[in-house]
Amino acid sequence: MRMNRTLAYGLSCLHYLGQNNGGQWNQVADIARFQGLPAPYCNKVLQALVHAGMVESQKGKGYRLRKDLDGISVWQLMEAFTFNGAPKAEREQVSNKLYETLRAEVNHWLVGLTVQDIVEMMREEERRAREGTSED
C-alpha cells in the first residue's frame, strides 16, 4: 500500500504532539518547523486530525492531542486521510469489490497497530542503526 504525503504529515504531526504535548498547546509554525513541513499544509493536516477527533484546537492557542498515541490506531489515522469522504461508486464494479476486500483486510491488521507502536518501531530502527555503525 502506498503511503501518501498527507498520511506521512499526519503521522509527523501526531508524533510531534505526542512528544511535546503534556497538555500544552502547540503552534502550527512550531510543529511545521520542527518536522520540516510546509506550514499551510501542516495546518490542513491538523484540521483533518481535529475533525477525526484525535487532536483538539483552540483559536490563538494552537493544537494538542485529544488522545494518547496509544489510543490512536493506524487504521483510524488512515481513515482520517484516505477513506473518509471518498466518493462511492454508483455501481459495484470488480475493481471496487477488490478494493473493498483489500481495505477490509488492511483495516483488520491496522486496527491493533497504534501510532505509538510506529514511533517505537522508528526508535528501534534508529537504535539498531546506531549499534550497526558502532560495530563497523
C-alpha positions in Angstrom: 0.0 0.0 0.0 1.3 3.4 -1.0 1.6 5.9 1.8 0.6 9.4 0.6 2.1 12.6 1.8 -0.9 13.6 3.8 -0.7 10.4 5.8 3.0 10.9 6.4 2.5 14.5 7.5 -0.3 13.4 9.8 1.9 10.9 11.4 4.6 13.5 11.8 2.2 16.0 13.4 0.9 13.3 15.8 4.5 12.3 16.7 5.4 15.9 17.5 2.2 16.4 19.6 2.9 13.2 21.4 6.5 14.3 22.3 5.6 17.9 23.1 2.0 17.6 24.4 1.8 17.3 28.2 -1.5 19.2 27.9 0.3 22.2 26.3 -0.9 23.9 23.2 1.4 23.8 20.2 1.5 26.3 17.3 1.4 25.2 13.7 4.6 27.2 13.0 6.5 25.3 15.7 5.2 21.9 14.5 5.9 22.6 10.9 9.4 24.0 11.5 10.4 21.1 13.8 9.1 18.4 11.4 10.2 20.2 8.2 6.7 20.5 6.8 5.1 23.4 4.9 3.0 25.3 7.5 -0.1 25.8 5.4 -0.3 22.1 4.5 0.5 21.2 8.1 -2.4 23.3 9.2 -4.8 21.4 6.8 -3.5 18.1 8.1 -4.0 19.2 11.7 -7.6 20.3 10.9 -8.3 16.9 9.5 -7.0 15.4 12.7 -9.3 17.7 14.7 -12.2 16.6 12.5 -11.3 12.9 13.2 -11.2 13.6 17.0 -7.5 12.9 17.5 -6.4 16.4 18.1 -8.2 19.5 19.5 -7.6 23.1 18.6 -8.3 26.4 20.1 -8.0 29.7 18.2 -5.0 31.6 19.3 -3.6 28.7 21.3 -2.9 26.0 18.7 -3.3 22.3 18.8 -2.8 19.4 21.3 -3.6 15.7 21.4 -7.1 14.7 22.4 -6.0 11.1 22.8 -2.7 9.4 23.7 -0.8 8.0 20.8 -1.5 4.5 22.2 -5.2 5.3 21.7 -4.9 6.1 18.0 -4.7 3.2 15.7 -3.0 3.5 12.3 -6.3 2.4 10.8 -8.0 5.5 12.4 -5.2 7.7 11.0 -5.6 6.2 7.5 -9.4 6.6 7.7 -8.9 10.3 8.6 -7.0 11.0 5.4 -7.7 8.3 2.8 -11.1 6.7 3.1 -13.4 9.3 4.7 -15.1 11.4 2.1 -14.0 9.2 -0.8 -16.8 9.1 -3.3 -18.8 5.9 -3.6 -19.1 4.2 -6.9 -22.6 4.2 -8.4 -22.5 0.6 -9.2 -20.4 -2.3 -7.8 -17.5 -3.0 -10.1 -15.0 -5.7 -9.9 -12.3 -3.1 -9.0 -14.4 -1.7 -6.2 -15.0 -5.2 -4.8 -11.3 -5.9 -4.9 -10.6 -2.6 -3.2 -13.2 -3.1 -0.5 -11.8 -6.6 0.1 -8.2 -5.2 0.4 -9.5 -2.4 2.6 -11.2 -4.8 5.0 -8.0 -6.9 5.3 -5.8 -3.9 5.8 -8.2 -2.5 8.3 -8.3 -5.7 10.3 -4.5 -5.7 10.6 -4.2 -1.9 11.3 -6.8 -1.8 14.0 -4.4 -3.2 16.5 -1.4 -1.0 15.4 -1.2 2.3 17.2 0.7 5.5 16.3 2.8 4.9 19.4 3.7 1.4 18.0 5.1 3.2 14.9 7.1 5.7 17.0 8.6 2.8 18.9 9.4 0.9 15.7 11.2 4.0 14.4 13.2 4.3 17.6 14.2 0.7 17.5 15.4 1.1 13.9 17.4 4.1 14.9 18.9 2.2 17.8 19.8 -0.7 15.5 21.4 1.7 13.0 23.5 3.3 15.7 24.6 -0.1 17.0 25.4 -1.3 13.5 27.6 1.7 12.7 29.4 1.4 16.0 30.3 -2.2 15.3 32.0 -1.3 12.0 
